[in-house]
Amino acid sequence: MIWEYGFQEIARPPEPEKPAATPIIAVEPAVVATDSRSDDKPSNSTDLAPPRTTRRVAFVAGNGAYKNAAQLEDTLFDARATASALRDIGFDVVEGTNLTRDAMAGKLDEFGKKAQGADVAVFFYAGHGMAVDGVNYLLPVDADIKSVRDVTSGTALNVNLALDQTMGDAKVKLVFLDASRDNPFAAKIKSTATRSASVESGLAEMKSSEGELIALATAPGQIAFDGPGNTSSPFTRALIEHITKPGVEISQAMTEVRAQVSAETNRNQLPWVHANLIGSLYLNPAGSGMTTALTSAQAELEFWRSIRNSDKAEELNAYLSAYPNGQFKGLAQARLAAIQNGPPTTSSDVNASIDPATFTDDASQLTEDQIGLDKGQRRDVQRRLNGLGFDTKPNGTFNDEFRSALKRWQTARGYPSSGYFNRLQYKALLAEIVASTSPSASNSSDKGPTRGATGGGGGHRGAGAGSSGTFLGGATGGMFRH
């Protein structure tokens, strides 16, 4: 009997007839989902080949609500942000969060069907994982592992078998595992093992096959950092930012991912990559990247919103490391200096006293004119925005440059972003700047960040225990084998 997807004893269906082998050349035509025409032929030429339609699919899973292991806060954010970013650049995404063994099998079954013959297939997982005897496993949220046998009998997902059985037919395969967390079951396994099982703290090294790239959040056997609060981990955040940049080749993108994660964690975490790609691969070719550029800006905004009222230096350092030229750099530096030189700023107290209507009432040219700001007051507004890190010339003229700075401030604060004031927003700005220019924060905006605590903060990502349990038993019954 053969265990297949869904963990039922059924006969394996006949293998579909595979098309003739095609050279794996991961160049732009393999990933561009847009029509193209030759520059040297007129648009009405009758001998043009039909535009190529590519198929790009992705499996994205984030497990955090574990029943028998430490719960993880950032993995759901990791999965949702990754799924959204991949959809923005044209991927058909199979997404799941807090998946039990059976639910994970169902999602993998769906992904496996879509990935057959795909031009590009992506496998992303965030959650607990483990390595036993050099084999990597991923843990569903209902996993309860007490021994090596629990792993090998199908409680955990065998990564190698999962990849082979779901995306083995794809022309290009990209695997991203943000699962190098402290192994929550290691002690149990070692106490019950009847043989000497090698249970590693992080994931084990993996070898890519032809046309494949495998990336781990940190080096084999090492532990990766979680994200601060409800934000993505350093690895996932960097991954989303760089692999979706327009016109950036995947190898260069991964180099930038490694550099960003290393800087953000004070060199305590360095992603590991093993690639065997043939040709160049662009997930977001230049010319079709507006939505991705927006996604990167949104990622920065989400990060900033999560720490904007923080009094923790490590969180502000993490932002400055991840976005050294970010739009909130000045404000982050001012807050950091205030923390280091004295009591934290009282911006959170000010925010607590803001009229709730500030977050909902529209602002327009009319509402701004009703305030009646003279030129001196306009200069004061511009100086205040500068002090908060939203650069604009204090010339007393509300021109396009000022409107852009004001929009950035409004967006960062969660106010309606129109580029115009109403009375409530103007009052909020005055109150905020008073708090930010307290004695402990004065003249601090020019001071750079001090690299102290590791960026990212939070707990550690751990690998769970396991040995060679099939892809969740074989690969869901070849992944999860009984």
C-alpha positions as MATLAB code, in Angstrom:
seq = 'MIWEYGFQEIARPPEPEKPAATPIIAVEPAVVATDSRSDDKPSNSTDLAPPRTTRRVAFVAGNGAYKNAAQLEDTLFDARATASALRDIGFDVVEGTNLTRDAMAGKLDEFGKKAQGADVAVFFYAGHGMAVDGVNYLLPVDADIKSVRDVTSGTALNVNLALDQTMGDAKVKLVFLDASRDNPFAAKIKSTATRSASVESGLAEMKSSEGELIALATAPGQIAFDGPGNTSSPFTRALIEHITKPGVEISQAMTEVRAQVSAETNRNQLPWVHANLIGSLYLNPAGSGMTTALTSAQAELEFWRSIRNSDKAEELNAYLSAYPNGQFKGLAQARLAAIQNGPPTTSSDVNASIDPATFTDDASQLTEDQIGLDKGQRRDVQRRLNGLGFDTKPNGTFNDEFRSALKRWQTARGYPSSGYFNRLQYKALLAEIVASTSPSASNSSDKGPTRGATGGGGGHRGAGAGSSGTFLGGATGGMFRH';
ca = [
       0.000    0.000    0.000;
       1.233    3.509   -0.746;
       0.611    6.508    1.461;
      -0.304    9.465   -0.709;
      -1.491   13.018   -0.138;
      -4.086   13.175    2.611;
      -2.598   10.113    4.376;
      -5.025    7.545    3.073;
      -4.064    4.105    1.877;
      -4.731    4.372   -1.810;
      -3.023    3.156   -4.906;
      -0.773    5.775   -6.451;
      -2.418    7.158   -9.590;
      -0.559    6.586  -12.841;
       2.162    9.122  -13.492;
       1.176   11.678  -16.142;
       3.189   11.449  -19.309;
       6.095   13.857  -19.018;
       6.971   16.168  -21.888;
      10.326   15.843  -23.562;
      13.151   17.211  -21.492;
      13.732   20.911  -21.936;
      17.021   22.633  -21.096;
      16.670   24.486  -17.831;
      17.540   28.028  -18.738;
      16.259   30.359  -16.065;
      16.465   33.481  -18.146;
      13.917   36.216  -18.444;
      11.608   34.402  -20.905;
      11.178   31.677  -18.323;
       9.783   34.089  -15.818;
       8.287   37.030  -17.684;
       4.522   36.838  -17.718;
       4.174   39.725  -20.151;
       3.894   39.708  -23.915;
       6.887   40.806  -25.916;
       7.545   41.622  -29.562;
      10.750   41.715  -31.531;
      11.984   45.241  -32.009;
      12.938   44.586  -35.626;
       9.485   43.451  -36.816;
       6.393   45.567  -37.287;
       3.514   44.986  -34.914;
       1.316   43.687  -37.749;
       3.808   41.045  -38.864;
       2.101   37.736  -39.577;
       4.996   35.463  -38.677;
       5.339   36.459  -35.019;
       5.389   33.542  -32.626;
       2.498   33.627  -30.185;
       3.390   35.351  -26.892;
       4.674   32.914  -24.326;
       2.592   32.422  -21.206;
       4.664   31.264  -18.276;
       3.414   29.399  -15.230;
       4.774   30.428  -11.858;
       3.433   28.829   -8.726;
       4.321   29.005   -5.046;
       3.643   27.137   -1.807;
       3.709   29.462    1.217;
       3.123   28.171    4.743;
       3.554   29.712    8.185;
       3.064   27.673   11.347;
       3.059   29.345   14.746;
       0.192   28.115   16.962;
       1.877   24.882   18.074;
       0.000   22.689   20.516;
       3.011   20.843   21.953;
       5.874   23.282   21.365;
       6.736   26.935   21.853;
       4.424   29.155   19.848;
       5.909   31.488   17.261;
       4.531   34.988   16.767;
       6.113   36.166   13.533;
       5.590   33.181   11.245;
       2.054   34.125   10.218;
       3.287   37.583    9.284;
       6.156   35.934    7.376;
       3.782   33.777    5.352;
       1.202   36.449    4.607;
       3.779   39.037    3.572;
       5.577   36.525    1.345;
       2.371   35.310   -0.284;
       1.283   38.884   -0.985;
       4.647   39.836   -2.477;
       4.704   36.783   -4.762;
       1.157   37.417   -5.961;
       2.143   40.992   -6.789;
       4.742   39.713   -9.272;
       2.486   37.159  -10.910;
       2.694   33.938   -8.876;
      -0.237   31.597   -8.331;
       0.131   31.060   -4.577;
      -1.105   28.136   -2.476;
      -1.106   29.650    1.015;
      -1.719   28.177    4.451;
      -1.147   29.157    8.068;
      -1.203   27.139   11.297;
      -1.511   23.911    9.341;
      -2.122   20.573   11.016;
      -0.628   17.446    9.517;
      -3.698   16.740    7.412;
      -4.155   20.376    6.390;
      -0.522   20.597    5.324;
      -0.944   17.449    3.264;
      -3.948   18.977    1.522;
      -2.087   22.189    0.682;
       0.894   20.234   -0.604;
      -1.391   18.124   -2.753;
      -2.882   21.283   -4.271;
       0.564   22.772   -4.832;
       1.936   19.547   -6.336;
      -0.781   19.510   -8.986;
      -0.201   23.134   -9.916;
       3.578   22.770   -9.979;
       3.669   19.985  -12.587;
       5.571   21.393  -15.535;
       5.664   24.924  -14.086;
       8.302   27.335  -15.345;
       9.131   28.464  -11.803;
       8.045   26.896   -8.519;
       8.694   28.449   -5.102;
       8.499   26.654   -1.745;
       8.459   28.926    1.337;
       8.019   27.785    4.927;
       8.226   29.655    8.244;
       7.822   27.769   11.507;
       9.437   25.080   13.616;
      11.761   22.670   11.876;
      14.357   20.110   12.846;
      17.240   18.052   11.556;
      17.871   14.442   12.573;
      20.714   12.394   11.127;
      21.266   15.084    8.508;
      17.670   15.080    7.231;
      15.474   18.170    7.569;
      11.849   18.110    8.708;
       9.124   20.723    9.076;
       6.533   20.510   11.838;
       2.751   20.850   11.511;
       1.101   22.615   14.456;
      -0.301   19.360   15.896;
       3.066   17.568   15.968;
       3.814   15.777   19.240;
       7.252   14.234   18.913;
       8.668   12.107   21.703;
      11.052    9.851   19.769;
      12.916    9.429   16.525;
      10.254    6.976   15.417;
       7.586    9.667   15.707;
       9.508   11.635   13.114;
      10.226    8.764   10.756;
       6.662    7.458   10.951;
       5.167   10.621    9.563;
       4.618   13.201   12.292;
       7.058   15.589   10.628;
       7.476   16.612    7.005;
      10.552   15.276    5.214;
      11.700   18.294    3.204;
      13.578   16.359    0.522;
      10.653   14.105   -0.296;
       8.214   17.001   -0.161;
      10.210   18.935   -2.739;
      10.663   15.911   -5.009;
       7.004   14.960   -4.970;
       5.515   18.436   -5.396;
       7.868   20.483   -7.559;
      10.239   17.914   -9.041;
       8.865   18.555  -12.551;
       9.218   22.344  -12.421;
      11.872   23.844  -14.673;
      13.214   26.175  -11.967;
      12.810   25.514   -8.248;
      13.379   28.017   -5.431;
      13.259   26.843   -1.814;
      13.251   29.256    1.154;
      13.176   27.785    4.666;
      12.822   30.188    7.591;
      12.733   27.317   10.066;
      16.066   27.325   11.881;
      14.521   27.591   15.322;
      15.554   26.033   18.608;
      14.534   22.386   18.432;
      11.569   22.124   20.825;
      11.631   18.310   20.901;
      15.380   17.643   21.065;
      15.455   16.768   24.765;
      12.550   14.320   24.410;
      14.125   12.581   21.453;
      17.516   12.200   23.098;
      15.996   10.852   26.311;
      14.065    8.104   24.494;
      16.505    7.264   21.691;
      17.626    3.637   21.609;
      20.426    4.491   19.225;
      22.704    7.466   18.806;
      20.614    9.885   16.787;
      22.127   13.159   15.634;
      19.633   15.867   16.530;
      20.804   19.295   15.364;
      19.904   22.689   16.798;
      19.124   24.142   13.385;
      18.482   22.737    9.935;
      21.046   20.573    8.193;
      22.865   21.436    4.983;
      20.968   20.686    1.776;
      22.236   20.168   -1.773;
      20.370   21.698   -4.684;
      19.647   19.749   -7.826;
      19.946   21.120  -11.362;
      17.763   24.183  -11.835;
      17.305   24.649   -8.083;
      18.216   27.197   -5.409;
      17.880   26.414   -1.701;
      18.171   29.108    0.960;
      18.091   28.634    4.744;
      17.499   31.556    7.086;
      20.888   30.946    8.695;
      23.883   28.658    8.401;
      23.320   24.904    8.897;
      23.177   24.001   12.579;
      22.705   27.637   13.636;
      19.719   29.486   15.099;
      17.913   32.369   13.359;
      16.249   35.378   14.940;
      12.541   36.109   15.003;
      11.078   39.461   14.045;
      10.289   42.139   16.659;
       6.630   41.908   17.636;
       4.150   41.297   14.864;
       6.585   41.740   12.006;
       8.478   39.453    9.673;
      11.755   37.855   10.671;
      14.985   39.485    9.448;
      15.390   36.766    6.791;
      11.853   36.941    5.415;
      11.822   40.730    5.445;
      15.069   40.890    3.469;
      13.937   38.107    1.149;
      10.722   39.904    0.191;
      12.521   43.181   -0.358;
      15.239   41.851   -2.639;
      13.841   38.966   -4.695;
      10.921   41.131   -5.835;
      12.987   44.151   -6.868;
      12.538   44.972  -10.557;
      15.464   43.909  -12.721;
      17.436   42.166   -9.951;
      18.791   38.703  -10.789;
      18.126   36.053   -8.133;
      21.798   35.414   -7.283;
      22.401   39.114   -6.708;
      19.189   39.336   -4.712;
      20.330   36.542   -2.370;
      23.690   38.267   -1.903;
      21.806   41.367   -0.786;
      19.596   39.276    1.488;
      22.670   37.844    3.209;
      24.210   41.287    3.638;
      21.035   42.826    5.064;
      20.369   40.011    7.542;
      23.997   40.025    8.685;
      23.908   43.783    9.282;
      20.516   43.725   10.970;
      21.564   41.011   13.421;
      25.023   42.401   14.175;
      26.594   39.544   12.199;
      24.920   36.941   14.395;
      22.931   35.452   11.512;
      24.061   34.768    7.952;
      21.626   33.098    5.530;
      22.953   30.020    3.721;
      22.400   29.448    0.007;
      23.153   26.500   -2.281;
      22.318   27.099   -5.948;
      22.577   25.062   -9.123;
      20.776   27.348  -11.548;
      21.573   27.506  -15.245;
      21.285   30.969  -16.719;
      19.908   34.124  -15.126;
      16.614   34.320  -13.253;
      14.602   37.495  -12.716;
      11.458   37.099  -10.646;
      10.478   40.665  -11.447;
      12.046   41.799  -14.734;
      12.687   45.514  -15.150;
       9.734   47.304  -16.674;
       7.046   45.422  -14.766;
       8.047   46.263  -11.243;
       5.840   49.120  -10.031;
       3.728   46.910   -7.781;
       6.833   45.314   -6.310;
       8.441   48.644   -5.619;
       5.300   49.564   -3.745;
       5.446   46.275   -1.871;
       8.975   47.069   -0.695;
       7.855   50.501    0.507;
       4.906   48.907    2.264;
       7.252   46.446    3.977;
       9.285   49.356    5.355;
       6.124   51.107    6.482;
       4.858   47.983    8.252;
       8.199   47.612   10.005;
       8.210   51.259   11.104;
       4.633   51.179   12.342;
       5.484   48.193   14.533;
       8.257   50.091   16.369;
       7.341   53.769   16.038;
       6.374   54.058   19.713;
       9.069   51.704   20.957;
      11.489   52.598   23.734;
      13.799   49.684   22.871;
      17.090   50.639   21.253;
      17.469   47.228   19.598;
      14.241   47.669   17.646;
      15.232   51.108   16.375;
      18.687   49.776   15.492;
      17.027   46.971   13.564;
      15.096   49.494   11.474;
      18.202   51.613   10.797;
      20.180   48.528    9.795;
      17.449   47.252    7.488;
      16.724   50.691    5.971;
      19.874   52.845    6.338;
      18.367   55.449    3.991;
      14.755   54.852    4.981;
      12.135   57.561    5.007;
      11.930   57.417    8.826;
      15.697   57.500    9.413;
      15.740   60.903   11.102;
      12.956   60.037   13.483;
      14.526   56.691   14.356;
      17.867   58.357   15.095;
      16.198   60.984   17.278;
      14.311   58.365   19.255;
      17.448   56.263   19.639;
      19.472   59.220   20.895;
      16.735   60.109   23.364;
      16.740   56.559   24.733;
      20.527   56.538   25.078;
      20.809   60.041   26.600;
      17.901   60.013   28.988;
      14.301   58.988   29.493;
      12.424   57.849   26.396;
      10.320   60.298   24.441;
       6.714   60.652   25.399;
       5.311   60.293   21.911;
       3.257   57.290   22.932;
       1.574   59.403   25.646;
       0.849   62.091   23.085;
      -0.582   59.529   20.673;
      -2.828   58.235   23.415;
      -4.376   61.717   23.791;
      -4.999   62.279   20.077;
      -8.619   62.682   19.066;
      -9.703   59.405   17.399;
     -11.261   61.403   14.567;
      -7.742   62.359   13.502;
      -7.412   58.859   12.069;
     -10.624   59.075   10.038;
     -11.475   62.666    9.112;
     -10.520   63.652    5.564;
      -8.207   66.560    4.864;
      -8.288   68.746    1.766;
      -7.246   72.129    0.448;
     -10.433   73.508    1.982;
      -9.802   72.115    5.488;
      -6.226   73.395    5.331;
      -7.300   76.868    4.240;
      -9.747   76.968    7.159;
      -6.800   76.727    9.587;
      -5.468   80.011    8.197;
      -1.715   79.360    8.418;
       0.461   82.373    7.622;
       3.926   82.068    6.091;
       5.655   81.946    9.461;
       3.393   79.165   10.675;
       4.004   77.273    7.454;
       7.757   77.494    8.011;
       7.200   76.182   11.522;
       5.264   73.205   10.137;
       8.083   72.443    7.693;
      10.713   72.649   10.441;
       8.680   70.291   12.594;
       8.390   67.753    9.780;
      12.146   68.024    9.229;
      12.704   67.352   12.903;
      10.690   64.160   12.561;
      12.711   62.974    9.578;
      10.321   64.015    6.796;
      12.626   66.300    4.817;
      11.244   69.451    3.189;
      12.652   72.962    2.776;
      11.390   75.433    5.426;
      10.537   78.151    2.910;
       6.967   78.805    4.009;
       5.562   77.516    0.719;
       3.469   74.374    0.626;
       4.752   73.120   -2.732;
       4.888   69.597   -4.205;
       7.968   68.712   -2.148;
       6.150   69.668    1.048;
       2.991   67.799    0.019;
       5.069   64.658   -0.518;
       6.699   64.989    2.922;
       3.318   65.585    4.532;
       1.867   62.495    2.870;
       4.735   60.386    4.245;
       4.080   61.740    7.741;
       0.339   61.083    7.421;
       0.927   57.537    6.188;
       3.379   56.800    8.985;
       0.903   58.001   11.603;
      -2.076   56.200   10.109;
      -3.939   59.389    9.173;
      -5.787   59.850    5.850;
      -2.968   60.520    3.392;
      -4.019   63.476    1.229;
      -1.051   65.823    1.492;
      -3.278   68.463    3.158;
      -3.963   69.333    6.784;
      -7.181   69.501    8.735;
      -7.361   71.049   12.209;
      -6.996   67.714   14.017;
      -3.910   66.647   12.061;
      -2.311   70.060   12.541;
      -2.947   69.828   16.275;
      -1.498   66.300   16.336;
       1.671   67.481   14.602;
       2.159   70.277   17.107;
       1.658   67.907   20.034;
       3.969   65.287   18.548;
       6.834   67.621   17.899;
       6.615   68.995   21.449;
       7.086   65.489   22.755;
       9.917   64.714   20.362;
      11.844   67.861   21.238;
      12.011   67.265   24.967;
      15.396   68.091   26.525;
      16.609   64.533   26.296;
      15.929   64.483   22.576;
      17.152   67.931   21.607;
      19.835   68.180   18.948;
      19.847   64.419   18.612;
      18.655   63.981   15.075;
      22.186   64.212   13.701;
      23.482   61.375   15.814;
      23.817   58.039   14.082;
      22.568   54.775   15.467;
      24.646   52.809   17.891;
      24.894   49.174   16.948;
      24.119   47.409   20.145;
      21.595   44.648   20.461;
      20.988   42.294   17.645;
      18.440   43.486   15.176;
      15.246   41.637   14.873;
      14.943   40.966   18.579;
      12.507   38.381   19.783;
      13.074   34.754   20.405;
      14.904   32.181   18.399;
      13.718   30.065   15.604;
      14.260   26.515   16.353;
      14.499   23.360   14.525;
      12.383   20.595   15.853;
      13.514   17.063   16.109;
      13.264   14.443   13.505;
      15.043   11.940   11.429;
      13.867   10.691    8.172;
      10.128   10.826    8.351;
       9.025   11.139    4.878;
       7.890   14.459    3.473;
       5.356   14.619    6.259;
       5.402   10.981    6.210;
       7.012   10.385    2.937;
       5.848   13.450    1.167;
       2.439   13.557    2.589;
       2.030    9.985    2.620;
       5.119    9.740    0.952;
       5.770   12.985    2.739;
       4.113   11.924    5.969;
       4.612    8.203    5.984;
       3.102    5.717    8.338;
];
